[in-house]
């Protein structure tokens, strides 16, 4: 994606990162762009380290705040407080959040009884069968990895950064949640499931190949990777119960029998996958026939 094609992203940034602020100088920050950690050094302009790559950016003041760009890598980086947006070439990464912080916008939900809370900045909306309620000027505090969001006199939400699986669908979420209202406690999950795996490069475990198959999911529902001999690309969708990958388009190289056998089985398994899970540092694609286990790029 050329710089002339990123104008639309700049418009998005104005909405997402209005009056983008420049982080303090001499500051080293680790962001999580979905599942991909990046390390930012603002001491001299901006240097980003992503896996084994180092990208250097120049600063360009704009009407909406501060924009960093790297012409060599066709990359842009916008920041506002604890959040940022990263684009490298055609890859638009998920919202980048300083490690250990909550996104400013997220949802939390639970079942039996149903409840849904949607937070956007300093406001939140709670939906329950007993009635809906909106909250303004909410307050957030954090202690030892647990966030407490005070919504009103009798209502609060507590989040902890631990994998939470929906008790009806099994879908994994980034946070465990507990809603407290009028003396009652309701368990649930919070955050976006895609943030558990999008943005990072994942390598297949136990492929027995010198170069293992790998896969990367991006925020715009694109997926691409290496199948064992050929590179592939396609699309994926998340639904309320899991994930579905479309048929992949691959290059047409021919390799040895072992590589081609692994590649054929791998691409077929991707197409058959219907669910995913995350355990420790592993990402797992699940079909009726098998489970594909991946580990994150070791350079992370």
VENMO-V889608 format. One record per pair of residues at least 12 apart in sequence whose C-alpha atoms are under 7 Angstrom apart, sorted by the first residue. I is the first residue (numbers start at 1). GAP is how many residues later the second one is. Records with the same first field share a line. If there is no record, write none. Layout:
BEGIN
I->GAP / GAP
END
This chain:
BEGIN
1->88 / 89
2->72
3->71
14->50
17->62 / 63
18->46
19->45 / 46
20->44 / 45 / 46 / 58 / 59 / 60
21->44 / 45 / 58 / 59 / 60
22->44 / 57
25->17 / 18
26->16 / 17
27->14 / 15 / 16
28->12 / 13 / 14
29->12 / 69
30->68 / 69
31->65 / 66 / 67 / 68
32->64 / 65 / 66 / 67
33->60 / 61 / 62 / 63 / 64 / 166
34->60 / 61 / 62 / 161 / 162 / 163 / 164 / 165
35->160 / 161 / 162 / 163 / 164 / 165
36->163 / 164
37->263
38->12
45->12 / 13 / 14
46->12
51->248 / 249
52->247
56->14
57->12 / 13
58->12
66->12
73->15 / 16
74->14 / 15
75->12 / 13 / 14
76->12
82->15 / 16
83->13 / 14 / 15
84->12 / 13
91->127
92->126 / 127
93->106 / 125 / 126
94->105 / 125
104->16 / 17
105->14 / 15 / 16
106->12 / 13 / 14 / 85
107->12 / 83 / 84
108->69 / 80 / 81 / 82 / 83
109->79 / 80 / 81
110->77 / 78 / 79
114->14
115->12 / 13
116->12
122->14 / 15 / 16
123->12 / 13 / 14 / 15
124->12
135->16 / 17
138->12 / 13
139->12
145->15 / 16
146->12 / 13 / 14
147->12 / 13
154->27 / 28
155->25 / 26 / 27
156->23 / 24 / 25
157->20 / 21 / 22 / 23
158->19 / 20 / 21
159->16 / 17 / 18 / 19
160->15 / 16 / 17
161->13 / 14 / 15
162->12 / 13 / 14
163->12 / 13
164->12 / 25
166->23
169->72
171->70 / 71
172->21 / 105
173->16 / 17 / 18 / 19 / 20
174->16 / 17 / 18 / 19 / 22
175->14 / 15 / 16
176->12 / 13 / 14
177->12 / 13
197->86
198->19 / 20 / 21
199->17 / 18 / 19
200->16 / 96
201->13 / 14 / 15 / 95 / 96
202->12 / 13 / 14 / 92 / 93 / 94 / 95
203->12 / 91 / 92 / 93 / 94
204->89 / 90 / 91
205->88 / 89 / 90
211->17
212->16
213->13 / 14 / 15
214->12 / 13
221->14 / 15 / 16
222->12 / 13 / 14
223->12 / 13
227->36 / 39 / 40
228->31 / 34 / 35
229->24 / 26 / 30 / 31 / 34
230->20 / 21 / 22 / 23
231->19 / 20
232->16 / 17 / 18 / 19
233->15 / 16 / 17
234->12 / 13 / 14 / 15
242->32 / 33 / 34
243->31 / 32 / 33
244->29 / 30
245->25 / 26 / 28
246->25
247->24
272->15
273->12 / 13 / 14
274->12 / 13
275->12
281->14 / 15
282->12 / 13 / 14
283->12
END
